[in-house]
Amino acid sequence: MKRSFKLIYVAALSSALTLSCTNLEIEETDSVFPEDTGGGFSGVEDPASAVEALYNDVQGQVGDQANLFALNEVTTDEQLVPTRGTDWGDNGIWRTLHSHTWSSTHQYILNTWNNLNQNVFRASEIIDSRSSAPADVAANAKFLRAWSMWYVLDFWGQVPFREVDEGPEINPRILTPAEAMTLIVTDLNEAIADLPAVAAPGGDDLERASKAAGRHLLAKVLLNKHIYLGTSPDAADMNQVISLVDQIAGEGYELEAGYFDIFREAPDNETIWWLGAAVGNRIFNGLHYNSTGISGGGWNGFSTLAEFYDLFEGDANNNRGELDGTPLDGQEERRGWVPSGGTPFTGAEETTDNGGFEDGSNVGLGFLIGQQYALNGSKLRDRPGNDLIFTREFPGLVGNNERTGIRVQKYAARYDAFNPHQIVFRYADAHLMKAEAIMRTGGDPTSLVNELRVIRGATPLGSVTEQDLLDERGRELYVEFQRRQDMRRFGQYTRDWEFKDPEAVGDVNKELFPIPVNALLSNPNLVQNPGY
């Protein structure tokens, strides 16, 4: 393994709870436990500090390139981590995610299970009346409990729940999808009532949840509700999604021009909730070692499939652009561009000088394909000396050289590569959720989709089908923790794509992850998901 765990923020507690699958002395993995004070749980001493610590942990979980991100993105057609020589081999931990050959002992599945369930328990301690948390603190805890429980439900279809005063001798009860949905929706409605309204979207106060963030999460939960309950979309739920998005827009959030500027630290009117997680993982894990000298270069791992890249308008084999981003190959704005060199240094905010150029400005944005260039305009080369030309094709998930695969860049290396500002929710997602809710109630989402496409420099569509809407979500929201859920909702998570195991194609059991073996052994109330 080389570089594949650089800048990963894995919660220490997850490591402590991890053990070999051959060790039968099982530790509890579905929650932490209240301290035994002799009198049972008596409340969190400092709820405000406890919710701050919980936000910090969620921040680390979102900033990670493994675990939560890997389960959402690497298990789809949007991201893969091919083994290059011995780099990114990691005993197949990345390859099994993309090929859908994971098992109940997969480390990232276990880590994510532990992290999310621990979030739920710690939030429950803050929410408990014995903690006497102020209304706004309790509201933030309810928001984070709902966010964490929603992911548990989404990934595993069943949710363990431990009361705050239950010790390790009590096996947590298991919430059904309907019970979990009820608790999540209740938490969010109560949180929205007590969360602050952000009067000026784009301000610096979006690192904590607001009413808009609560409404956004509630809309997302309701949009996916029928998947969790095994039913059809409910018109009342879809109408509520539309209403929630309209309420968010009523607070001043809107679609904003300048796609890649949204992912900078400067305020904008699209961002609803961001976390102070450094964006380095989103930058360096896809760049070649020689792509930039910032932080010693890239880590040369993550790529995307050509079939995903082909969803965007433009020349299939080139994605060139002027230094200012003006497209040279007919590409829409969101596909980005590869510059032919660096931008001259002018002292612009967030930039640093490197020989008269903005450091890192030779690294393009969006999808990097073809020849890559140094700051001075010379051709970059890989370590063996070949021209650094990123290719569409892979020989397989193994046997790759340093140049295979189209790379993905949404946060710019040139603008503070370790900027602690990672977007979680933004209005374009809400806008497309509204379009989908309209479609699922028999309406026509074309005008809403085209409103977004025009702003992004894409050709308007004559009409919008379900496939068009899924594709549009992919184009707008790539590497933003959306793809797995979207593919499930549109019935495409089990379809074939490059390097998926043939036996996994069409296997509906793969729509849920296995309950980690450690959790099964520690809690007999859990039942393994079908197919595992």
C-alpha positions as CSV (number, residue, x, y, z in Angstrom):
1,M,0.0,0.0,0.0
2,K,1.2,3.5,-0.8
3,R,-0.3,6.8,0.1
4,S,-3.8,5.4,0.2
5,F,-4.5,6.5,3.8
6,K,-2.9,9.9,3.7
7,L,-5.1,12.6,5.3
8,I,-7.8,10.1,6.3
9,Y,-9.7,11.2,9.3
10,V,-10.8,7.9,10.9
11,A,-12.4,8.1,14.3
12,A,-10.1,6.6,16.9
13,L,-13.1,4.9,18.5
14,S,-13.7,2.9,15.3
15,S,-10.2,1.5,15.4
16,A,-10.6,0.5,19.1
17,L,-13.8,-1.4,18.3
18,T,-12.4,-3.2,15.3
19,L,-11.1,-6.8,15.8
20,S,-10.1,-9.7,13.8
21,C,-13.0,-11.8,12.4
22,T,-11.3,-14.8,14.1
23,N,-11.4,-13.3,17.5
24,L,-14.6,-14.5,19.2
25,E,-14.3,-12.1,22.2
26,I,-16.6,-9.7,20.6
27,E,-16.8,-6.1,21.8
28,E,-20.1,-4.2,21.3
29,T,-20.0,-2.4,18.0
30,D,-23.4,-0.7,17.7
31,S,-23.0,2.0,20.3
32,V,-20.9,3.3,23.1
33,F,-22.1,2.9,26.7
34,P,-22.9,5.3,29.5
35,E,-20.4,5.4,32.2
36,D,-21.4,3.5,35.3
37,T,-21.7,6.1,38.0
38,G,-23.6,3.9,40.3
39,G,-26.8,5.7,39.7
40,G,-27.3,5.2,36.0
41,F,-27.3,7.9,33.3
42,S,-27.9,11.3,34.8
43,G,-27.4,13.5,31.8
44,V,-24.5,15.0,29.8
45,E,-22.6,17.5,31.9
46,D,-22.0,20.0,29.1
47,P,-24.4,19.5,26.2
48,A,-23.0,22.4,24.2
49,S,-19.5,20.9,24.3
50,A,-20.9,17.4,23.6
51,V,-22.7,18.6,20.4
52,E,-19.6,20.4,19.3
53,A,-17.6,17.2,19.7
54,L,-20.3,15.3,17.8
55,Y,-20.0,17.8,14.9
56,N,-16.3,17.4,14.9
57,D,-16.6,13.6,14.6
58,V,-19.2,14.0,11.8
59,Q,-16.8,16.4,10.1
60,G,-14.0,13.8,10.2
61,Q,-16.4,11.1,8.8
62,V,-17.4,13.4,5.9
63,G,-13.8,14.4,5.1
64,D,-12.6,10.8,5.0
65,Q,-11.9,9.2,1.6
66,A,-12.8,5.7,2.9
67,N,-15.8,4.6,4.9
68,L,-18.8,6.9,4.3
69,F,-17.5,8.4,1.1
70,A,-16.4,5.0,-0.2
71,L,-19.7,3.3,0.4
72,N,-21.6,6.2,-1.3
73,E,-19.3,6.7,-4.3
74,V,-16.9,3.8,-4.9
75,T,-19.7,1.3,-5.0
76,T,-21.2,3.1,-8.1
77,D,-20.3,3.9,-11.7
78,E,-18.9,7.3,-10.5
79,Q,-15.7,6.3,-8.7
80,L,-13.3,3.4,-8.7
81,V,-9.9,2.9,-7.2
82,P,-7.8,0.7,-9.5
83,T,-4.7,-1.0,-8.3
84,R,-1.6,0.5,-9.9
85,G,1.3,-1.8,-9.5
86,T,1.2,-2.3,-5.7
87,D,-0.3,1.1,-5.0
88,W,-3.9,1.1,-3.8
89,G,-4.0,-2.7,-3.6
90,D,-4.9,-2.7,0.1
91,N,-5.9,-6.4,0.0
92,G,-8.7,-5.6,-2.4
93,I,-10.6,-3.4,0.0
94,W,-11.3,-0.8,-2.8
95,R,-11.8,-3.2,-5.6
96,T,-14.5,-5.2,-3.8
97,L,-16.6,-2.1,-3.3
98,H,-16.7,-1.2,-7.0
99,S,-17.3,-4.8,-8.2
100,H,-19.9,-5.4,-5.5
101,T,-18.1,-8.4,-4.0
102,W,-17.9,-7.1,-0.5
103,S,-18.5,-9.3,2.5
104,S,-19.6,-8.9,6.1
105,T,-16.0,-8.5,7.2
106,H,-15.3,-5.5,5.0
107,Q,-13.4,-2.9,7.1
108,Y,-15.1,0.2,5.6
109,I,-18.5,-1.3,6.1
110,L,-17.7,-2.0,9.8
111,N,-16.1,1.4,10.3
112,T,-19.1,3.2,8.9
113,W,-21.5,1.1,10.9
114,N,-19.6,1.9,14.1
115,N,-19.3,5.6,13.4
116,L,-22.9,6.2,12.5
117,N,-24.4,4.2,15.4
118,Q,-22.0,5.9,17.8
119,N,-23.2,9.2,16.5
120,V,-26.8,8.2,17.2
121,F,-26.1,7.1,20.7
122,R,-24.1,10.2,21.6
123,A,-26.8,12.4,20.1
124,S,-29.4,10.6,22.1
125,E,-27.5,11.4,25.3
126,I,-27.6,15.1,24.5
127,I,-31.3,15.0,23.6
128,D,-32.3,13.1,26.8
129,S,-34.2,15.4,29.1
130,R,-31.7,14.7,32.0
131,S,-29.1,16.5,30.0
132,S,-31.1,19.7,30.1
133,A,-29.7,20.9,26.8
134,P,-30.8,24.3,25.6
135,A,-33.3,24.2,22.8
136,D,-30.8,25.0,20.0
137,V,-28.3,22.5,21.3
138,A,-30.9,19.7,21.4
139,A,-32.0,20.7,17.9
140,N,-28.5,20.3,16.6
141,A,-28.3,16.9,18.3
142,K,-31.6,15.9,16.8
143,F,-30.4,16.9,13.3
144,L,-27.2,14.9,13.6
145,R,-29.1,11.9,15.0
146,A,-31.5,12.0,12.1
147,W,-28.6,12.4,9.6
148,S,-26.7,9.4,11.1
149,M,-29.8,7.2,11.5
150,W,-30.9,8.0,8.0
151,Y,-27.6,6.6,6.7
152,V,-27.8,3.5,8.9
153,L,-31.3,2.9,7.4
154,D,-30.1,3.6,3.9
155,F,-27.1,1.3,4.1
156,W,-28.4,-1.6,6.1
157,G,-32.2,-1.4,6.2
158,Q,-32.4,-2.0,9.9
159,V,-31.4,0.3,12.8
160,P,-30.1,-0.8,16.2
161,F,-31.2,1.5,19.0
162,R,-29.8,1.6,22.5
163,E,-31.5,3.7,25.2
164,V,-29.0,6.0,27.0
165,D,-29.3,4.2,30.3
166,E,-28.9,0.7,28.9
167,G,-25.6,-1.0,29.7
168,P,-23.6,-3.6,27.8
169,E,-25.8,-6.4,29.2
170,I,-28.7,-5.1,27.2
171,N,-28.9,-6.0,23.5
172,P,-30.1,-3.0,21.5
173,R,-33.5,-3.4,20.0
174,I,-33.8,-3.2,16.2
175,L,-36.0,-0.5,14.7
176,T,-37.9,-1.6,11.6
177,P,-37.6,0.8,8.6
178,A,-41.0,2.2,9.5
179,E,-40.0,2.8,13.1
180,A,-36.7,4.4,12.0
181,M,-38.5,6.6,9.5
182,T,-40.9,7.8,12.2
183,L,-38.0,8.7,14.6
184,I,-36.0,10.4,11.9
185,V,-38.9,12.5,10.7
186,T,-39.9,13.4,14.2
187,D,-36.3,14.5,15.0
188,L,-36.2,16.7,12.0
189,N,-39.5,18.3,12.5
190,E,-38.6,19.1,16.1
191,A,-35.1,20.3,15.0
192,I,-36.4,22.6,12.3
193,A,-38.6,24.3,14.9
194,D,-35.6,25.2,17.1
195,L,-32.8,25.6,14.6
196,P,-31.8,29.1,13.7
197,A,-33.1,30.6,10.4
198,V,-30.2,31.7,8.3
199,A,-31.3,35.1,7.2
200,A,-28.4,35.7,4.8
201,P,-27.5,32.5,2.9
202,G,-23.8,32.6,1.9
203,G,-22.7,33.8,5.3
204,D,-20.1,32.2,7.5
205,D,-22.6,30.5,9.8
206,L,-23.4,27.5,7.7
207,E,-21.1,25.0,9.5
208,R,-24.0,24.2,11.9
209,A,-27.4,23.1,10.9
210,S,-30.1,25.7,10.1
211,K,-33.8,25.4,9.4
212,A,-32.8,25.1,5.7
213,A,-30.4,22.3,6.4
214,G,-33.2,20.5,8.4
215,R,-35.7,21.0,5.6
216,H,-33.2,19.8,3.0
217,L,-32.5,16.6,5.0
218,L,-36.2,16.0,5.6
219,A,-36.9,16.4,1.8
220,K,-34.1,13.9,1.0
221,V,-35.5,11.4,3.6
222,L,-39.0,11.7,2.2
223,L,-37.8,11.4,-1.4
224,N,-36.2,8.0,-0.5
225,K,-38.9,6.8,1.9
226,H,-40.6,4.4,-0.5
227,I,-37.2,2.7,-1.1
228,Y,-36.8,2.0,2.6
229,L,-40.4,0.9,3.1
230,G,-40.6,-1.2,-0.1
231,T,-43.6,0.8,-1.4
232,S,-44.4,3.3,-4.2
233,P,-43.7,7.0,-3.9
234,D,-46.5,8.6,-1.9
235,A,-48.0,11.7,-3.4
236,A,-48.3,13.4,0.1
237,D,-44.5,12.8,0.6
238,M,-43.7,14.2,-2.8
239,N,-45.8,17.3,-2.2
240,Q,-44.0,17.8,1.1
241,V,-40.7,17.6,-0.7
242,I,-41.8,20.3,-3.1
243,S,-43.1,22.5,-0.2
244,L,-39.8,22.0,1.8
245,V,-37.7,23.0,-1.2
246,D,-39.9,26.1,-1.8
247,Q,-39.4,27.0,1.9
248,I,-35.6,26.8,1.4
249,A,-35.8,29.0,-1.7
250,G,-38.0,31.4,0.3
251,E,-35.0,32.0,2.6
252,G,-32.9,33.2,-0.3
253,Y,-31.1,30.1,-1.5
254,E,-30.9,29.8,-5.2
255,L,-29.0,28.3,-8.2
256,E,-25.8,30.3,-8.7
257,A,-23.6,30.7,-11.8
258,G,-19.9,29.8,-11.7
259,Y,-20.1,26.1,-10.9
260,F,-16.6,25.5,-9.6
261,D,-16.6,28.7,-7.5
262,I,-19.3,27.1,-5.4
263,F,-16.7,24.7,-4.0
264,R,-14.4,27.5,-2.8
265,E,-14.5,29.0,0.7
266,A,-16.1,32.3,-0.3
267,P,-19.8,32.7,0.5
268,D,-22.4,31.8,-2.1
269,N,-26.1,31.5,-2.3
270,E,-26.2,27.8,-3.1
271,T,-24.5,26.3,-0.1
272,I,-26.9,25.2,2.7
273,W,-24.6,23.2,5.0
274,W,-20.9,22.8,4.9
275,L,-18.4,21.2,7.4
276,G,-14.9,22.2,8.4
277,A,-13.5,19.0,6.9
278,A,-10.3,19.7,4.8
279,V,-10.9,19.0,1.1
280,G,-7.5,17.5,0.5
281,N,-8.8,13.9,0.1
282,R,-11.1,15.2,-2.7
283,I,-8.1,16.7,-4.5
284,F,-5.1,14.5,-4.1
285,N,-6.5,11.0,-4.2
286,G,-7.1,11.3,-7.9
287,L,-4.1,13.4,-9.0
288,H,-0.9,11.8,-10.3
289,Y,2.2,12.1,-8.2
290,N,3.6,14.7,-10.6
291,S,0.4,16.7,-11.2
292,T,1.4,19.4,-8.7
293,G,4.1,20.0,-6.2
294,I,1.6,21.0,-3.6
295,S,1.8,18.8,-0.5
296,G,4.4,16.6,-2.3
297,G,2.0,15.7,-5.2
298,G,-1.0,13.5,-5.8
299,W,-1.7,10.0,-4.6
300,N,-2.8,8.5,-7.9
301,G,-5.8,6.5,-6.9
302,F,-9.4,7.5,-7.6
303,S,-10.7,7.7,-11.2
304,T,-14.1,7.5,-12.9
305,L,-15.5,5.3,-15.7
306,A,-15.6,6.5,-19.2
307,E,-19.3,5.8,-19.3
308,F,-19.9,8.3,-16.5
309,Y,-17.7,10.9,-18.2
310,D,-19.8,10.4,-21.4
311,L,-22.9,11.7,-19.6
312,F,-21.5,15.2,-20.2
313,E,-21.6,17.2,-23.4
314,G,-18.4,17.6,-25.3
315,D,-15.7,15.8,-27.2
316,A,-15.4,12.3,-25.8
317,N,-11.6,12.2,-26.0
318,N,-10.6,15.8,-25.0
319,N,-11.6,18.2,-22.3
320,R,-9.3,21.2,-23.0
321,G,-9.9,24.7,-21.9
322,E,-8.3,28.1,-21.9
323,L,-6.5,29.2,-18.7
324,D,-9.7,31.0,-17.6
325,G,-11.8,27.9,-18.2
326,T,-13.3,28.8,-21.6
327,P,-14.1,25.4,-23.1
328,L,-12.2,24.3,-26.3
329,D,-13.9,21.0,-26.8
330,G,-17.6,21.9,-26.7
331,Q,-17.9,20.8,-23.1
332,E,-20.5,22.0,-20.7
333,E,-19.2,23.9,-17.6
334,R,-19.6,21.0,-15.2
335,R,-17.3,18.8,-17.1
336,G,-14.5,21.3,-16.4
337,W,-11.3,21.6,-18.4
338,V,-7.6,20.8,-18.6
339,P,-5.5,23.9,-19.0
340,S,-2.3,24.0,-21.1
341,G,-0.3,25.5,-18.3
342,G,-0.5,27.7,-15.2
343,T,-2.2,31.0,-14.6
344,P,0.2,34.0,-14.1
345,F,0.3,35.0,-10.4
346,T,-1.5,38.2,-9.6
347,G,-1.9,37.9,-5.8
348,A,-5.5,36.8,-6.1
349,E,-7.1,35.7,-2.9
350,E,-6.3,32.1,-1.7
351,T,-3.5,31.8,-4.3
352,T,0.3,31.5,-3.8
353,D,3.2,32.3,-6.1
354,N,5.3,29.5,-7.7
355,G,7.7,30.9,-10.2
356,G,5.4,33.6,-11.4
357,F,2.4,31.3,-11.6
358,E,-0.5,30.5,-9.2
359,D,0.7,27.3,-7.6
360,G,-1.5,24.4,-8.6
361,S,-3.3,26.3,-11.4
362,N,-2.0,23.9,-14.0
363,V,-4.3,21.3,-12.4
364,G,-7.7,21.4,-14.2
365,L,-11.1,21.0,-12.7
366,G,-13.9,18.6,-13.4
367,F,-12.7,15.6,-15.4
368,L,-9.0,15.4,-16.3
369,I,-8.4,13.4,-19.5
370,G,-5.6,13.5,-22.1
371,Q,-2.2,15.3,-21.8
372,Q,-1.6,17.1,-18.5
373,Y,0.7,20.2,-18.3
374,A,3.1,21.8,-15.9
375,L,2.9,25.4,-14.7
376,N,5.3,26.5,-17.5
377,G,3.3,24.8,-20.2
378,S,5.6,21.8,-20.7
379,K,4.1,18.3,-20.9
380,L,4.0,16.5,-17.6
381,R,5.4,13.0,-17.5
382,D,4.8,10.0,-15.3
383,R,7.6,8.6,-13.1
384,P,8.9,6.1,-15.8
385,G,9.1,9.1,-18.2
386,N,6.0,8.7,-20.4
387,D,3.8,11.7,-21.3
388,L,1.2,12.0,-18.5
389,I,-1.9,11.3,-20.6
390,F,-4.9,10.2,-18.6
391,T,-6.8,7.6,-20.6
392,R,-10.4,6.5,-20.8
393,E,-9.5,2.8,-20.7
394,F,-8.4,0.5,-17.9
395,P,-7.0,-3.0,-18.4
396,G,-8.9,-4.0,-15.3
397,L,-9.2,-3.2,-11.6
398,V,-5.6,-4.5,-11.4
399,G,-2.6,-4.2,-13.7
400,N,-2.9,-0.5,-14.3
401,N,-0.1,1.9,-15.0
402,E,0.2,5.5,-13.6
403,R,-1.8,7.0,-16.4
404,T,-5.0,4.9,-16.7
405,G,-8.3,6.5,-15.8
406,I,-10.0,9.9,-16.1
407,R,-9.5,11.8,-12.8
408,V,-12.1,13.9,-11.0
409,Q,-11.4,17.3,-9.4
410,K,-14.2,19.4,-7.9
411,Y,-12.2,21.4,-5.3
412,A,-9.3,23.3,-6.7
413,A,-5.7,22.6,-5.6
414,R,-4.8,26.2,-6.4
415,Y,-7.2,27.6,-3.8
416,D,-5.8,26.3,-0.5
417,A,-5.7,22.6,-1.1
418,F,-6.5,21.8,2.6
419,N,-9.2,24.4,2.9
420,P,-11.6,23.2,5.7
421,H,-14.8,23.8,3.8
422,Q,-16.5,20.7,2.5
423,I,-20.1,21.1,1.1
424,V,-22.7,18.6,2.4
425,F,-26.0,20.2,1.2
426,R,-26.5,22.7,-1.5
427,Y,-29.5,24.2,-3.3
428,A,-29.0,22.6,-6.7
429,D,-29.6,19.2,-5.0
430,A,-32.8,20.6,-3.5
431,H,-33.8,22.0,-6.9
432,L,-33.4,18.6,-8.5
433,M,-35.3,16.9,-5.6
434,K,-38.2,19.2,-6.4
435,A,-38.0,18.3,-10.1
436,E,-38.1,14.6,-9.2
437,A,-41.0,15.0,-6.8
438,I,-42.9,16.8,-9.5
439,M,-42.1,14.0,-11.9
440,R,-43.1,11.3,-9.4
441,T,-46.6,12.9,-9.0
442,G,-47.2,13.0,-12.7
443,G,-45.9,16.5,-13.5
444,D,-43.3,17.7,-16.0
445,P,-39.9,18.5,-14.5
446,T,-38.4,19.7,-17.8
447,S,-38.5,23.5,-17.1
448,L,-36.8,23.0,-13.7
449,V,-34.1,20.8,-15.1
450,N,-33.5,23.2,-18.0
451,E,-33.3,26.1,-15.6
452,L,-30.3,24.4,-14.1
453,R,-28.8,23.3,-17.4
454,V,-28.9,26.8,-18.8
455,I,-27.0,28.2,-15.8
456,R,-24.4,25.4,-16.2
457,G,-23.9,26.1,-19.9
458,A,-25.6,22.8,-21.1
459,T,-28.1,22.5,-23.9
460,P,-31.7,22.5,-22.8
461,L,-33.6,19.3,-23.1
462,G,-36.8,18.9,-25.1
463,S,-38.3,16.7,-22.4
464,V,-37.1,14.9,-19.3
465,T,-37.4,11.2,-18.6
466,E,-36.5,9.3,-15.4
467,Q,-33.1,8.5,-17.1
468,D,-32.6,12.1,-18.0
469,L,-33.2,13.2,-14.4
470,L,-30.8,10.5,-13.0
471,D,-28.2,11.6,-15.5
472,E,-28.7,15.3,-14.6
473,R,-28.2,14.5,-10.9
474,G,-25.0,12.7,-11.8
475,R,-23.7,15.7,-13.8
476,E,-24.5,18.2,-11.1
477,L,-23.7,16.3,-7.9
478,Y,-20.8,14.0,-8.7
479,V,-18.6,13.0,-5.8
480,E,-21.0,14.7,-3.3
481,F,-22.2,11.5,-1.5
482,Q,-25.3,11.2,-3.8
483,R,-24.7,8.6,-6.5
484,R,-25.4,5.3,-4.6
485,Q,-28.7,6.6,-3.2
486,D,-29.7,8.1,-6.6
487,M,-29.0,4.9,-8.4
488,R,-31.1,2.9,-5.9
489,R,-34.0,5.2,-6.2
490,F,-34.0,5.1,-10.0
491,G,-33.5,1.3,-10.0
492,Q,-30.0,1.3,-11.5
493,Y,-27.7,0.4,-8.6
494,T,-27.7,-3.3,-9.6
495,R,-27.3,-2.7,-13.3
496,D,-24.1,-3.7,-15.1
497,W,-21.1,-1.3,-15.3
498,E,-17.4,-1.8,-16.1
499,F,-15.7,-4.2,-13.7
500,K,-18.8,-5.1,-11.7
501,D,-18.8,-8.8,-10.9
502,P,-21.2,-10.6,-13.3
503,E,-22.9,-12.4,-10.4
504,A,-23.7,-9.1,-8.7
505,V,-25.5,-7.7,-11.8
506,G,-29.2,-7.8,-11.1
507,D,-28.7,-9.0,-7.5
508,V,-31.2,-6.9,-5.4
509,N,-29.5,-8.1,-2.2
510,K,-26.6,-5.8,-3.1
511,E,-28.9,-2.8,-2.5
512,L,-28.1,-3.2,1.2
513,F,-24.7,-3.8,2.8
514,P,-24.2,-6.8,5.1
515,I,-24.5,-6.3,8.8
516,P,-20.9,-6.5,10.0
517,V,-20.1,-9.9,11.5
518,N,-18.8,-8.3,14.7
519,A,-22.2,-6.6,15.2
520,L,-24.1,-9.8,14.6
521,L,-22.1,-11.7,17.2
522,S,-22.5,-8.9,19.7
523,N,-26.2,-8.3,19.3
524,P,-28.4,-11.4,18.6
525,N,-31.4,-9.1,17.8
526,L,-29.8,-8.3,14.5
527,V,-30.5,-10.5,11.5
528,Q,-28.1,-10.7,8.6
529,N,-29.4,-9.1,5.4
530,P,-30.4,-11.5,2.6
531,G,-27.6,-12.7,0.3
532,Y,-24.9,-12.6,2.9
